[in-house]
Amino acid sequence: MALSAMFILEVVIVFSFIITSLFMFIPKKNEVVHKIFFALSIMLGILVTFISATSLPANMKLQTVACWMCLVPAAIGIIISVAKSKPNAFAKICSMLTTILGILGYFFFG
């Protein structure tokens, strides 16, 4: 099995997703930790969506738009987080969903 750069990147992304997901939901007294890992999860989702959307050829417009639409849960999570002044469970699930949709878009569209 040849280890390509994209395979290594996907392994790093999945590992980062697992770590950020765990630390977002571990109950701690420090709210700053939750906010940091929420922001990291959003950034990871944006990175995965960017990779999956820009890896498609120019003639696959519908699939490219579908990949960019994976950012909608991240926007919902950010809006909820800002409105509540802290990320609650639904906002965290939305940020996790962004990363999952981005990875699935990369595997199925790319």
C-alpha positions as CSV (number, residue, x, y, z in Angstrom):
1,M,0.0,0.0,0.0
2,A,1.5,3.3,-1.1
3,L,1.2,6.1,1.3
4,S,0.3,9.2,-0.7
5,A,0.2,12.7,0.6
6,M,-3.6,12.8,0.4
7,F,-3.9,9.6,2.4
8,I,-1.7,11.0,5.1
9,L,-3.6,14.2,5.1
10,E,-6.9,12.3,5.5
11,V,-5.5,10.3,8.5
12,V,-4.4,13.5,10.1
13,I,-7.8,15.1,9.5
14,V,-9.7,12.1,11.0
15,F,-7.3,12.0,14.0
16,S,-7.8,15.7,14.5
17,F,-11.6,15.3,14.2
18,I,-11.6,12.6,16.9
19,I,-9.4,14.7,19.3
20,T,-11.5,17.9,18.8
21,S,-14.7,16.0,19.2
22,L,-13.6,14.4,22.4
23,F,-12.3,17.6,24.0
24,M,-15.4,19.5,23.0
25,F,-17.7,17.2,25.0
26,I,-15.5,16.4,28.0
27,P,-17.0,18.1,31.0
28,K,-14.6,20.6,32.4
29,K,-15.0,23.7,34.5
30,N,-13.0,25.8,32.2
31,E,-15.2,27.2,29.4
32,V,-12.3,28.5,27.5
33,V,-11.2,25.0,26.6
34,H,-14.6,24.3,25.1
35,K,-14.5,27.5,23.1
36,I,-11.0,26.7,21.8
37,F,-11.9,23.2,20.6
38,F,-15.1,24.5,19.1
39,A,-13.1,27.0,17.1
40,L,-10.6,24.3,16.1
41,S,-13.5,22.1,15.0
42,I,-15.0,24.8,12.9
43,M,-11.6,25.5,11.3
44,L,-11.1,21.8,10.6
45,G,-14.5,21.6,8.9
46,I,-13.7,24.6,6.8
47,L,-10.4,23.0,5.8
48,V,-12.0,19.7,4.9
49,T,-14.7,21.4,2.9
50,F,-12.2,23.6,1.1
51,I,-10.1,20.5,0.1
52,S,-13.1,18.6,-1.1
53,A,-14.6,21.4,-3.1
54,T,-11.4,22.6,-4.7
55,S,-10.3,19.1,-5.6
56,L,-13.1,18.7,-8.1
57,P,-12.7,19.5,-11.8
58,A,-14.2,22.7,-13.2
59,N,-17.0,20.9,-15.1
60,M,-18.5,19.4,-11.9
61,K,-20.3,22.5,-10.8
62,L,-23.2,20.8,-9.0
63,Q,-20.9,18.6,-6.9
64,T,-18.7,21.7,-6.1
65,V,-21.8,23.6,-4.9
66,A,-22.8,20.5,-2.9
67,C,-19.4,20.4,-1.2
68,W,-19.6,24.1,-0.4
69,M,-23.1,23.6,1.1
70,C,-21.4,21.4,3.7
71,L,-20.5,24.6,5.5
72,V,-24.1,25.4,6.3
73,P,-24.0,23.5,9.6
74,A,-20.9,25.4,10.6
75,A,-22.6,28.7,10.0
76,I,-25.6,27.5,12.1
77,G,-23.3,26.4,14.9
78,I,-21.4,29.7,14.8
79,I,-24.7,31.7,14.9
80,I,-25.9,29.7,17.9
81,S,-22.6,30.0,19.7
82,V,-22.6,33.8,19.3
83,A,-26.2,34.1,20.2
84,K,-25.8,32.1,23.4
85,S,-22.3,33.6,24.1
86,K,-20.9,30.1,24.5
87,P,-21.1,26.9,22.4
88,N,-23.9,24.6,23.5
89,A,-24.3,21.0,22.5
90,F,-26.3,21.7,19.3
91,A,-23.6,24.1,18.1
92,K,-20.9,21.6,18.8
93,I,-22.9,18.9,16.9
94,C,-23.3,21.3,14.0
95,S,-19.5,21.8,13.9
96,M,-18.9,18.1,14.0
97,L,-21.4,17.6,11.2
98,T,-19.6,20.0,9.0
99,T,-16.4,18.0,9.3
100,I,-18.3,14.7,8.7
101,L,-20.1,16.1,5.6
102,G,-16.8,17.5,4.3
103,I,-15.1,14.1,4.6
104,L,-18.0,12.3,3.0
105,G,-18.0,14.9,0.2
106,Y,-14.3,14.3,-0.3
107,F,-14.8,10.5,-0.5
108,F,-17.9,10.5,-2.6
109,F,-17.4,13.5,-4.9
110,G,-13.7,13.5,-5.2
